[in-house]
Structures are given as C-alpha cells and as structure tokens.
Amino acid sequence: METTSILARDLAALGRVTEGTSAESVLRGITEAVARGVPGCAGGTAELWMEGRVLLAASHSELTLLIDRERDLREGPSREALSTGRPMTIPDVMRETRWSRYAATAVRHGVRSVLVVPIAVEGAVVIIGLYGVRPGVFSSGGPLMALLREQVTVALANIWEFDDVLTGAAQMQEALAGRSVIDQAKGIIMSKSGCSAEEAFDELRRVSQHHQVKVADLARLLVTEHQQKHGGAAPD
C-alpha cells in the first residue's frame, strides 16, 4: 500500500465517531497518522484553538516541549500560521532566519524541517505540525494539505455533531426526570392540603422563587424528605 493511501485511510478512520471518540482522541490520531503516513515525517503535533483556549496533542514528548517553548517565545511557524491562516514551511531549521530563537530550540530537540498547516473548522482552528529529522523533506502545497483539510474538517464536524446529539438526549432525559419528580411533589402537596394540581405547582413555584432554587431541585428535596419520613414512594 502506498504511503498516501495509508495516510488517507488513517485520517478517514478518525471520522468514524463512537461513544469513546473525543476531540483529544482525534488530535492524537492526526499526529500518529502523519508520523506514520507522510514521507520524511518523524512526528506530528495538532493544536485545536477555540474561544481563546487550546488543546494540544503530540506524537512525541519532545514536540510537546517544542510547542510549549514556541508559545513562550511568541514566535515560530505555528504562531505565524495561527495568526495569518497560511501554511508555513521551514526547509532547514539550521538556515532559518525568521525565527532564530525558535530555530535554536528546534535544533536542540532534533528537528531539522517543519511544515505547519492551519485548518479552519466551524469557529475553531486546528494547527497541524509535521516535523522531520532531515532537511528538505516537506513541500508547502499539493495533495497533502488538501487531504489534511478535508479529513480533519470531517472528523471534528462529526464529533461536534455527535456531542450535540448526546447533549440533546441527556437534556431530554433530565427534563423527563425533572417532570416526574415535580409530579410526585405536587402529589405530596395535594395530599397534605387538598388543593388542585395547578395550585400545588403554584406553591412549588412560589417557594422555589423565594429560596432561589430550581423547581425541580425543590421538588426532589420534598420527595426525598417525604420518603425518608414515610419509608415509601410519594403518592401519585
């Protein structure tokens, strides 16, 4: 199997979302895929920037240190790619003149060539870094960047869509549970005071507003106290 086919396969697999999939696992998968599937690439990093926060994954601990140092220095190809939205290439770190302090750090970590690809994804930016131990192993254009943009965009979009579905289901489940406990609390109030269901709910709402707690939380407390006192379920 050709290297480009291996890379395409591994990146495509990241778009198949399951319950165990997360943004962190996709970023780790990206770094492993490029290190394994791009000729001359010895390691990779992936940074997800969203709402001023960053999530970082790296195939090697040395690259984590390099990215951290780049942030401290506020110079380097990843910072430049993030601010400009353009890919950055360093053919030979030993000859780099734009970011001399970054270059010195990269050499100490065994890096000789760098390719950084920024990818905009639904209000976020993913910065993918590819690192070689030999000079001149990366080019700044072509099918590689198109493949990265396409597959990374799909993978993260699938994760966020899946998260939305899970969140919606959890919220619905919580709402149904809240309605059930409110109905139980209404039954307790009706049993004690002989009022109607509507009057019982009005009383719940009045007390909740007075104590600045949610109606469902107040209802849950009332039901729990009733069960503790009477050793059984609340009346219907």
PyMOL commands that set and color helices and strands:
alter all, ss='L'
color gray80, all
select helices_A, chain A and resi 3-13+23-37+61-73+77-84+93-95+100-108+143-193+197-211+215-230
alter helices_A, ss='H'
color red, helices_A
select strands_A, chain A and resi 43-50+53-58+88-90+113-121+124-132
alter strands_A, ss='S'
color yellow, strands_A
deselect
rebuild
show_as cartoon
